[in-house]
Amino acid sequence: MMAGKKGAARTGISFRERRRRGIVITAVISACLGAVLYTVLFFIQEYRKSNVYWGAIPMQFILLSAAVFIVTAGGFLFVWWYPHRYERTRIAELTDYLEEINVGGTGTVLSVKEDEFSHLQDEMYKTVTELYHTREQAIVAKENYADNLANIAHQLKTPVTAAFLSLQLLEQVDDITEESDKEKVKNNVTLIKKQLERLQYLEEALLTLSRIDAGVLRLECAQVDIYTVLSLAADNLDNLLSGKNVSVSIPDKGSVTFQGDMEWTMEALMNLMKNCMEHSPEGGTIYCDYSVNPLYKEIRIWDEGTGFDKEDIPHLFERFYRGKNIEKAEDTEKNEANEPQRISNDTGVGIGLSLARSILEQQNGTISARNLPQGGACFEIKIYSH
């Protein structure tokens, strides 16, 4: 389709060719007008010789009358021709500009001229600029789409492989009367259950992100109390927190609210707390704090772990980014063919932080991450008032 457009544009008439044709047409018209004038003068001269009355009229007067006629005719011709010539020139300039764009040119900025075509020229330039921007966004979106498909395939492959290996181990257990066999079966069933939970979370997270990208995720706009939403997020993670013996500390600083969606804000905070929990030591604590100023409400969540790797901080909120250390650990486990049961059980799929950022940005918020001087990772959320 594009090739056809390019070929059609190349076969078009250029601005120089149009100008050359205009000059030729003007010369032909002038020559014809001169021939007509010469013919008229010739016939007048001959008629004057054969007619007594015309013979009494001075030749100078006839020539003067003819000159007045030709000047008047030329004036009318010029008045008609010049505006049309300028219009054709301006239209040719704009047409050449669009043809250059269609064949993949750079689309140089047109010269600024104040005339009846100025508004059209401005709108054309705005449209072309917007089309360039849209094309660049489409290229980036296509690249991101390909990357996301590869990442999704990778994330699906890990739990599916782990589940298949666990099923193979179950098939090898013919007699489960021994306690050791029962323990193996129990461990493999637990592993399969964890991988299925991981797949379920991945499915829900991807559906949510797709709704956000499509702009169809509708968030409520109501007063959200920060202490309440932090408490609800911690309560929903109670089982996971208890399993790792990690507690959550949330101070009650009175009523501090913002305009947002309670359920989706809780979802974002749960993802942040879950990340802190996964990197907290046994018996550690996840700390929360919040404050308010005339510009924004700020929420901070931090842990007592080792903090983020410096190489990971710029990429923490990218989709499917799981950190260099996790990826290396998984590669090591996959390469150990003699111990297939050691495939990672981590339910993290590198999508929780990205989902949290998308939800908060939908509510006029921002999120950042940093390492604390005393150790530990810290998430900082700012929800702006306007």
DRENDO-1510 file (C-alpha; in Angstrom, 1 decimal, always signed):
<recs>
REC; n; res; u; v; w
REC; 1; MET; +0.0; +0.0; +0.0 .
REC; 2; MET; +2.8; +2.4; +0.9 .
REC; 3; ALA; +4.7; +1.5; -2.2 .
REC; 4; GLY; +1.8; +2.4; -4.4 .
REC; 5; LYS; +1.5; +5.8; -2.7 .
REC; 6; LYS; +5.2; +6.4; -3.2 .
REC; 7; GLY; +5.1; +5.5; -6.8 .
REC; 8; ALA; +2.1; +7.8; -7.4 .
REC; 9; ALA; +3.8; +10.6; -5.7 .
REC; 10; ARG; +7.0; +10.3; -7.8 .
REC; 11; THR; +5.0; +10.4; -11.0 .
REC; 12; GLY; +3.3; +13.8; -9.9 .
REC; 13; ILE; +4.2; +17.1; -11.5 .
REC; 14; SER; +6.8; +19.0; -9.6 .
REC; 15; PHE; +6.6; +22.7; -8.7 .
REC; 16; ARG; +9.3; +23.7; -11.2 .
REC; 17; GLU; +7.4; +21.8; -14.0 .
REC; 18; ARG; +4.2; +23.6; -13.1 .
REC; 19; ARG; +6.0; +27.0; -13.2 .
REC; 20; ARG; +7.6; +26.2; -16.5 .
REC; 21; ARG; +4.2; +25.2; -18.0 .
REC; 22; GLY; +2.7; +28.4; -16.6 .
REC; 23; ILE; +5.4; +30.5; -18.4 .
REC; 24; VAL; +4.8; +28.7; -21.7 .
REC; 25; ILE; +1.0; +29.2; -21.5 .
REC; 26; THR; +1.5; +32.9; -20.7 .
REC; 27; ALA; +3.9; +33.3; -23.7 .
REC; 28; VAL; +1.5; +31.6; -26.0 .
REC; 29; ILE; -1.4; +33.8; -24.9 .
REC; 30; SER; +0.7; +36.9; -25.4 .
REC; 31; ALA; +1.8; +35.8; -28.8 .
REC; 32; CYS; -1.8; +35.1; -29.8 .
REC; 33; LEU; -2.9; +38.5; -28.5 .
REC; 34; GLY; -0.1; +40.1; -30.5 .
REC; 35; ALA; -1.1; +38.2; -33.7 .
REC; 36; VAL; -4.7; +39.3; -33.2 .
REC; 37; LEU; -3.6; +42.9; -32.8 .
REC; 38; TYR; -1.4; +42.7; -35.9 .
REC; 39; THR; -4.3; +41.3; -37.9 .
REC; 40; VAL; -6.7; +44.0; -36.7 .
REC; 41; LEU; -4.2; +46.7; -37.6 .
REC; 42; PHE; -3.6; +45.2; -41.0 .
REC; 43; PHE; -7.3; +45.1; -41.8 .
REC; 44; ILE; -7.8; +48.6; -40.5 .
REC; 45; GLN; -5.0; +49.8; -42.7 .
REC; 46; GLU; -6.3; +48.1; -45.8 .
REC; 47; TYR; -9.9; +49.4; -45.1 .
REC; 48; ARG; -8.5; +52.9; -44.6 .
REC; 49; LYS; -6.9; +52.9; -48.0 .
REC; 50; SER; -10.2; +51.9; -49.7 .
REC; 51; ASN; -12.5; +54.2; -47.7 .
REC; 52; VAL; -12.4; +58.0; -48.0 .
REC; 53; TYR; -13.8; +58.6; -44.5 .
REC; 54; TRP; -11.3; +56.3; -42.8 .
REC; 55; GLY; -8.6; +57.8; -44.9 .
REC; 56; ALA; -9.2; +61.2; -43.2 .
REC; 57; ILE; -8.5; +59.7; -39.8 .
REC; 58; PRO; -4.8; +60.1; -38.8 .
REC; 59; MET; -2.8; +56.9; -38.5 .
REC; 60; GLN; -1.4; +58.1; -35.1 .
REC; 61; PHE; -4.9; +58.2; -33.7 .
REC; 62; ILE; -5.6; +54.6; -34.9 .
REC; 63; LEU; -2.4; +53.4; -33.4 .
REC; 64; LEU; -3.1; +55.2; -30.1 .
REC; 65; SER; -6.5; +53.6; -29.9 .
REC; 66; ALA; -5.0; +50.2; -30.6 .
REC; 67; ALA; -2.4; +50.8; -28.0 .
REC; 68; VAL; -5.1; +51.8; -25.4 .
REC; 69; PHE; -7.0; +48.7; -26.4 .
REC; 70; ILE; -4.0; +46.4; -26.0 .
REC; 71; VAL; -3.0; +48.0; -22.7 .
REC; 72; THR; -6.5; +47.7; -21.3 .
REC; 73; ALA; -6.8; +44.0; -22.5 .
REC; 74; GLY; -3.3; +43.3; -21.0 .
REC; 75; GLY; -4.3; +44.9; -17.8 .
REC; 76; PHE; -7.4; +42.8; -17.5 .
REC; 77; LEU; -5.4; +39.7; -18.4 .
REC; 78; PHE; -2.8; +40.6; -15.8 .
REC; 79; VAL; -5.4; +41.2; -13.1 .
REC; 80; TRP; -7.0; +37.8; -13.9 .
REC; 81; TRP; -3.7; +35.9; -14.3 .
REC; 82; TYR; -1.5; +37.1; -11.4 .
REC; 83; PRO; -3.8; +36.1; -8.5 .
REC; 84; HIS; -4.4; +32.7; -10.1 .
REC; 85; ARG; -0.7; +32.3; -10.6 .
REC; 86; TYR; +0.0; +33.1; -6.9 .
REC; 87; GLU; -2.7; +30.7; -5.8 .
REC; 88; ARG; -1.4; +28.0; -8.1 .
REC; 89; THR; +2.1; +28.6; -6.7 .
REC; 90; ARG; +1.0; +28.3; -3.1 .
REC; 91; ILE; -1.1; +25.2; -3.8 .
REC; 92; ALA; +1.9; +23.7; -5.6 .
REC; 93; GLU; +4.1; +24.4; -2.5 .
REC; 94; LEU; +1.7; +22.7; -0.2 .
REC; 95; THR; +1.2; +19.8; -2.6 .
REC; 96; ASP; +4.9; +19.3; -2.9 .
REC; 97; TYR; +5.2; +19.4; +0.9 .
REC; 98; LEU; +2.6; +16.6; +1.3 .
REC; 99; GLU; +4.2; +14.6; -1.6 .
REC; 100; GLU; +7.5; +14.8; +0.2 .
REC; 101; ILE; +5.9; +13.4; +3.4 .
REC; 102; ASN; +4.2; +10.6; +1.5 .
REC; 103; VAL; +7.5; +9.4; +0.0 .
REC; 104; GLY; +9.1; +9.3; +3.4 .
REC; 105; GLY; +10.8; +12.7; +3.4 .
REC; 106; THR; +11.7; +14.7; +6.4 .
REC; 107; GLY; +8.9; +17.2; +5.9 .
REC; 108; THR; +10.9; +20.4; +6.2 .
REC; 109; VAL; +9.1; +23.4; +7.8 .
REC; 110; LEU; +7.3; +25.5; +5.2 .
REC; 111; SER; +8.2; +29.2; +5.0 .
REC; 112; VAL; +5.9; +31.4; +6.9 .
REC; 113; LYS; +3.6; +33.6; +4.7 .
REC; 114; GLU; +0.7; +35.7; +5.8 .
REC; 115; ASP; -2.0; +35.1; +3.2 .
REC; 116; GLU; -5.3; +33.3; +2.8 .
REC; 117; PHE; -3.4; +30.0; +2.8 .
REC; 118; SER; -1.7; +30.6; +6.2 .
REC; 119; HIS; -4.4; +28.9; +8.3 .
REC; 120; LEU; -4.4; +25.9; +5.9 .
REC; 121; GLN; -0.6; +25.7; +6.1 .
REC; 122; ASP; -0.6; +25.8; +9.9 .
REC; 123; GLU; -3.2; +23.0; +10.1 .
REC; 124; MET; -1.3; +20.9; +7.6 .
REC; 125; TYR; +1.9; +21.2; +9.6 .
REC; 126; LYS; +0.1; +20.4; +12.8 .
REC; 127; THR; -1.5; +17.3; +11.2 .
REC; 128; VAL; +1.8; +16.1; +9.8 .
REC; 129; THR; +3.5; +16.6; +13.1 .
REC; 130; GLU; +0.8; +14.7; +14.9 .
REC; 131; LEU; +1.1; +11.9; +12.3 .
REC; 132; TYR; +4.8; +11.7; +12.9 .
REC; 133; HIS; +4.2; +11.4; +16.6 .
REC; 134; THR; +1.5; +8.8; +16.1 .
REC; 135; ARG; +3.8; +6.8; +13.9 .
REC; 136; GLU; +6.6; +6.8; +16.5 .
REC; 137; GLN; +4.2; +5.8; +19.2 .
REC; 138; ALA; +2.9; +2.9; +17.0 .
REC; 139; ILE; +6.5; +1.7; +16.4 .
REC; 140; VAL; +7.2; +1.8; +20.1 .
REC; 141; ALA; +3.9; +0.0; +20.9 .
REC; 142; LYS; +4.7; -2.7; +18.3 .
REC; 143; GLU; +8.1; -3.3; +19.9 .
REC; 144; ASN; +6.6; -3.3; +23.4 .
REC; 145; TYR; +3.9; -5.7; +22.2 .
REC; 146; ALA; +6.5; -8.1; +20.9 .
REC; 147; ASP; +8.5; -7.8; +24.1 .
REC; 148; ASN; +5.4; -8.4; +26.3 .
REC; 149; LEU; +4.5; -11.5; +24.3 .
REC; 150; ALA; +7.9; -12.9; +24.8 .
REC; 151; ASN; +7.8; -12.1; +28.6 .
REC; 152; ILE; +4.3; -13.6; +29.0 .
REC; 153; ALA; +5.5; -16.8; +27.3 .
REC; 154; HIS; +8.5; -16.9; +29.6 .
REC; 155; GLN; +6.4; -16.3; +32.7 .
REC; 156; LEU; +3.9; -19.0; +31.6 .
REC; 157; LYS; +6.7; -21.5; +30.8 .
REC; 158; THR; +8.2; -21.5; +34.3 .
REC; 159; PRO; +5.1; -22.6; +36.3 .
REC; 160; VAL; +3.9; -24.9; +33.6 .
REC; 161; THR; +7.3; -26.7; +33.5 .
REC; 162; ALA; +7.4; -26.9; +37.3 .
REC; 163; ALA; +3.9; -28.4; +37.4 .
REC; 164; PHE; +4.7; -31.0; +34.7 .
REC; 165; LEU; +7.9; -32.0; +36.5 .
REC; 166; SER; +5.9; -32.5; +39.7 .
REC; 167; LEU; +3.3; -34.6; +37.9 .
REC; 168; GLN; +6.1; -36.8; +36.5 .
REC; 169; LEU; +7.5; -37.3; +40.0 .
REC; 170; LEU; +4.0; -38.3; +41.2 .
REC; 171; GLU; +3.7; -40.8; +38.4 .
REC; 172; GLN; +6.9; -42.4; +39.5 .
REC; 173; VAL; +5.4; -43.1; +43.0 .
REC; 174; ASP; +3.6; -46.5; +42.5 .
REC; 175; ASP; +3.1; -47.3; +46.1 .
REC; 176; ILE; +2.4; -44.6; +48.6 .
REC; 177; THR; +2.2; -46.8; +51.7 .
REC; 178; GLU; +5.5; -45.5; +52.9 .
REC; 179; GLU; +5.6; -42.3; +54.8 .
REC; 180; SER; +8.5; -41.0; +52.7 .
REC; 181; ASP; +6.4; -41.5; +49.5 .
REC; 182; LYS; +3.4; -39.7; +51.1 .
REC; 183; GLU; +5.7; -36.8; +51.9 .
REC; 184; LYS; +6.9; -36.7; +48.4 .
REC; 185; VAL; +3.4; -36.7; +47.0 .
REC; 186; LYS; +2.3; -34.0; +49.5 .
REC; 187; ASN; +5.3; -31.8; +48.5 .
REC; 188; ASN; +4.6; -32.2; +44.8 .
REC; 189; VAL; +0.9; -31.4; +45.2 .
REC; 190; THR; +1.8; -28.3; +47.2 .
REC; 191; LEU; +4.2; -27.3; +44.4 .
REC; 192; ILE; +1.6; -27.8; +41.7 .
REC; 193; LYS; -0.9; -25.7; +43.8 .
REC; 194; LYS; +1.6; -22.9; +44.1 .
REC; 195; GLN; +2.3; -22.8; +40.4 .
REC; 196; LEU; -1.4; -22.8; +39.6 .
REC; 197; GLU; -1.9; -19.9; +42.0 .
REC; 198; ARG; +1.0; -18.1; +40.2 .
REC; 199; LEU; -0.8; -18.7; +36.8 .
REC; 200; GLN; -4.0; -17.4; +38.3 .
REC; 201; TYR; -2.4; -14.2; +39.6 .
REC; 202; LEU; -0.6; -13.7; +36.2 .
REC; 203; GLU; -3.9; -14.0; +34.4 .
REC; 204; GLU; -5.7; -11.5; +36.7 .
REC; 205; ALA; -2.8; -9.0; +36.6 .
REC; 206; LEU; -2.6; -9.2; +32.8 .
REC; 207; LEU; -6.3; -8.6; +32.4 .
REC; 208; THR; -6.1; -5.6; +34.7 .
REC; 209; LEU; -3.1; -4.1; +32.8 .
REC; 210; SER; -4.9; -4.6; +29.5 .
REC; 211; ARG; -7.9; -2.8; +30.8 .
REC; 212; ILE; -5.7; +0.1; +32.0 .
REC; 213; ASP; -3.9; +0.3; +28.6 .
REC; 214; ALA; -7.3; +0.3; +26.8 .
REC; 215; GLY; -8.6; +3.0; +29.0 .
REC; 216; VAL; -11.6; +1.0; +30.1 .
REC; 217; LEU; -10.7; +0.5; +33.8 .
REC; 218; ARG; -13.2; +2.7; +35.6 .
REC; 219; LEU; -12.0; +4.0; +39.0 .
REC; 220; GLU; -14.3; +5.5; +41.6 .
REC; 221; CYS; -13.7; +9.0; +42.9 .
REC; 222; ALA; -14.4; +9.1; +46.6 .
REC; 223; GLN; -12.7; +10.0; +49.8 .
REC; 224; VAL; -10.1; +7.3; +50.7 .
REC; 225; ASP; -8.7; +7.3; +54.2 .
REC; 226; ILE; -5.0; +6.4; +54.1 .
REC; 227; TYR; -4.9; +4.6; +57.4 .
REC; 228; THR; -7.9; +2.5; +56.5 .
REC; 229; VAL; -6.6; +1.5; +53.1 .
REC; 230; LEU; -3.2; +0.5; +54.5 .
REC; 231; SER; -4.9; -1.6; +57.2 .
REC; 232; LEU; -7.1; -3.4; +54.7 .
REC; 233; ALA; -4.1; -4.1; +52.5 .
REC; 234; ALA; -2.2; -5.6; +55.4 .
REC; 235; ASP; -5.3; -7.7; +56.5 .
REC; 236; ASN; -5.6; -9.2; +53.0 .
REC; 237; LEU; -2.0; -10.3; +53.2 .
REC; 238; ASP; -2.3; -11.8; +56.7 .
REC; 239; ASN; -1.9; -15.4; +55.7 .
REC; 240; LEU; +1.3; -14.7; +53.7 .
REC; 241; LEU; +2.7; -12.4; +56.4 .
REC; 242; SER; +2.0; -15.0; +59.1 .
REC; 243; GLY; +3.6; -17.8; +57.0 .
REC; 244; LYS; +6.9; -15.8; +56.9 .
REC; 245; ASN; +6.4; -14.3; +60.4 .
REC; 246; VAL; +6.5; -10.8; +59.2 .
REC; 247; SER; +4.4; -8.0; +60.8 .
REC; 248; VAL; +3.2; -4.7; +59.5 .
REC; 249; SER; +3.4; -1.4; +61.5 .
REC; 250; ILE; +0.9; +1.3; +60.6 .
REC; 251; PRO; +0.7; +4.4; +62.7 .
REC; 252; ASP; -2.7; +6.1; +63.2 .
REC; 253; LYS; -2.2; +9.8; +62.3 .
REC; 254; GLY; -5.9; +10.7; +62.2 .
REC; 255; SER; -8.0; +11.4; +59.2 .
REC; 256; VAL; -5.8; +11.9; +56.1 .
REC; 257; THR; -7.7; +11.3; +52.9 .
REC; 258; PHE; -7.4; +11.8; +49.1 .
REC; 259; GLN; -9.7; +11.4; +46.1 .
REC; 260; GLY; -9.4; +7.9; +44.7 .
REC; 261; ASP; -10.7; +4.4; +44.5 .
REC; 262; MET; -10.5; +2.4; +47.7 .
REC; 263; GLU; -10.4; -1.1; +46.2 .
REC; 264; TRP; -7.8; -0.4; +43.5 .
REC; 265; THR; -5.6; +1.6; +45.9 .
REC; 266; MET; -5.6; -1.3; +48.3 .
REC; 267; GLU; -4.6; -3.6; +45.4 .
REC; 268; ALA; -1.6; -1.4; +44.6 .
REC; 269; LEU; -0.5; -1.2; +48.3 .
REC; 270; MET; -0.9; -5.0; +48.6 .
REC; 271; ASN; +1.6; -5.4; +45.8 .
REC; 272; LEU; +4.1; -3.1; +47.5 .
REC; 273; MET; +3.7; -4.8; +50.9 .
REC; 274; LYS; +4.1; -8.2; +49.2 .
REC; 275; ASN; +7.3; -7.1; +47.6 .
REC; 276; CYS; +8.6; -5.9; +51.0 .
REC; 277; MET; +7.5; -9.1; +52.6 .
REC; 278; GLU; +9.4; -11.2; +50.0 .
REC; 279; HIS; +12.6; -9.4; +50.8 .
REC; 280; SER; +12.2; -9.1; +54.6 .
REC; 281; PRO; +14.1; -11.4; +57.0 .
REC; 282; GLU; +12.3; -13.9; +59.1 .
REC; 283; GLY; +10.5; -12.1; +62.0 .
REC; 284; GLY; +11.0; -8.7; +60.3 .
REC; 285; THR; +8.6; -5.8; +60.1 .
REC; 286; ILE; +7.2; -3.8; +57.2 .
REC; 287; TYR; +6.8; -0.1; +58.2 .
REC; 288; CYS; +4.2; +2.3; +56.8 .
REC; 289; ASP; +4.0; +6.1; +57.3 .
REC; 290; TYR; +2.0; +8.9; +55.6 .
REC; 291; SER; +1.9; +12.7; +55.7 .
REC; 292; VAL; +0.1; +15.6; +54.0 .
REC; 293; ASN; +1.1; +19.0; +52.6 .
REC; 294; PRO; -0.7; +21.5; +50.4 .
REC; 295; LEU; +0.5; +19.8; +47.2 .
REC; 296; TYR; +0.1; +16.1; +47.8 .
REC; 297; LYS; -0.4; +13.2; +50.2 .
REC; 298; GLU; +2.6; +11.0; +50.7 .
REC; 299; ILE; +2.7; +7.3; +51.7 .
REC; 300; ARG; +5.9; +5.5; +52.5 .
REC; 301; ILE; +6.3; +1.7; +52.8 .
REC; 302; TRP; +9.7; +0.2; +53.7 .
REC; 303; ASP; +11.2; -3.0; +55.0 .
REC; 304; GLU; +14.3; -4.3; +56.9 .
REC; 305; GLY; +15.8; -6.2; +54.1 .
REC; 306; THR; +19.0; -5.7; +52.1 .
REC; 307; GLY; +17.4; -3.1; +49.8 .
REC; 308; PHE; +17.4; -3.0; +46.0 .
REC; 309; ASP; +20.3; -3.7; +43.7 .
REC; 310; LYS; +21.5; -0.5; +42.2 .
REC; 311; GLU; +21.1; -1.9; +38.7 .
REC; 312; ASP; +17.5; -2.8; +39.4 .
REC; 313; ILE; +16.2; +0.6; +40.7 .
REC; 314; PRO; +15.7; +2.2; +37.3 .
REC; 315; HIS; +13.8; -0.8; +36.0 .
REC; 316; LEU; +11.7; -1.8; +39.1 .
REC; 317; PHE; +8.4; -0.6; +37.7 .
REC; 318; GLU; +8.9; -2.1; +34.2 .
REC; 319; ARG; +6.6; -4.9; +33.3 .
REC; 320; PHE; +8.0; -8.4; +33.8 .
REC; 321; TYR; +11.2; -7.1; +35.3 .
REC; 322; ARG; +12.1; -9.3; +38.2 .
REC; 323; GLY; +15.7; -8.3; +39.0 .
REC; 324; LYS; +19.1; -9.6; +38.0 .
REC; 325; ASN; +19.5; -11.9; +41.0 .
REC; 326; ILE; +16.2; -13.6; +40.6 .
REC; 327; GLU; +16.8; -14.3; +36.9 .
REC; 328; LYS; +20.3; -15.6; +37.6 .
REC; 329; ALA; +18.9; -17.9; +40.3 .
REC; 330; GLU; +16.2; -19.3; +38.0 .
REC; 331; ASP; +18.8; -19.9; +35.2 .
REC; 332; THR; +21.0; -21.8; +37.7 .
REC; 333; GLU; +18.1; -23.9; +38.8 .
REC; 334; LYS; +17.0; -24.8; +35.3 .
REC; 335; ASN; +20.5; -25.8; +34.4 .
REC; 336; GLU; +20.6; -28.3; +37.3 .
REC; 337; ALA; +19.1; -31.3; +35.4 .
REC; 338; ASN; +19.7; -33.7; +38.2 .
REC; 339; GLU; +17.5; -31.7; +40.6 .
REC; 340; PRO; +14.3; -30.7; +38.7 .
REC; 341; GLN; +12.3; -30.3; +41.9 .
REC; 342; ARG; +14.3; -27.2; +42.7 .
REC; 343; ILE; +12.6; -25.0; +40.1 .
REC; 344; SER; +11.7; -21.7; +41.8 .
REC; 345; ASN; +8.4; -21.6; +43.7 .
REC; 346; ASP; +8.4; -17.8; +43.8 .
REC; 347; THR; +5.0; -16.5; +42.8 .
REC; 348; GLY; +6.4; -13.2; +41.7 .
REC; 349; VAL; +6.1; -12.6; +37.9 .
REC; 350; GLY; +7.6; -9.1; +37.7 .
REC; 351; ILE; +4.2; -7.5; +37.2 .
REC; 352; GLY; +3.0; -6.4; +40.6 .
REC; 353; LEU; +5.1; -3.2; +40.8 .
REC; 354; SER; +4.1; -2.2; +37.3 .
REC; 355; LEU; +0.5; -2.8; +38.1 .
REC; 356; ALA; +0.8; -0.7; +41.3 .
REC; 357; ARG; +2.3; +2.2; +39.3 .
REC; 358; SER; -0.4; +2.1; +36.7 .
REC; 359; ILE; -3.2; +2.1; +39.3 .
REC; 360; LEU; -1.6; +5.0; +41.2 .
REC; 361; GLU; -1.0; +7.0; +38.0 .
REC; 362; GLN; -4.7; +6.6; +37.2 .
REC; 363; GLN; -5.4; +8.5; +40.4 .
REC; 364; ASN; -3.0; +11.4; +39.8 .
REC; 365; GLY; -0.2; +9.8; +41.8 .
REC; 366; THR; +3.4; +8.9; +41.3 .
REC; 367; ILE; +5.6; +6.2; +42.8 .
REC; 368; SER; +9.3; +5.9; +43.3 .
REC; 369; ALA; +11.7; +3.5; +45.0 .
REC; 370; ARG; +15.0; +4.0; +46.8 .
REC; 371; ASN; +17.3; +2.4; +49.4 .
REC; 372; LEU; +17.4; +3.7; +52.9 .
REC; 373; PRO; +20.7; +4.8; +54.5 .
REC; 374; GLN; +20.2; +2.3; +57.4 .
REC; 375; GLY; +19.3; -0.5; +55.0 .
REC; 376; GLY; +16.1; -1.7; +53.5 .
REC; 377; ALA; +14.0; -0.8; +50.5 .
REC; 378; CYS; +11.5; +2.1; +50.5 .
REC; 379; PHE; +8.5; +2.9; +48.3 .
REC; 380; GLU; +7.3; +6.5; +48.2 .
REC; 381; ILE; +3.9; +7.4; +46.9 .
REC; 382; LYS; +2.7; +10.9; +46.2 .
REC; 383; ILE; -0.9; +11.5; +45.3 .
REC; 384; TYR; -1.4; +15.1; +44.2 .
REC; 385; SER; -4.3; +17.2; +45.1 .
REC; 386; HIS; -4.8; +18.7; +41.7 .
</recs>
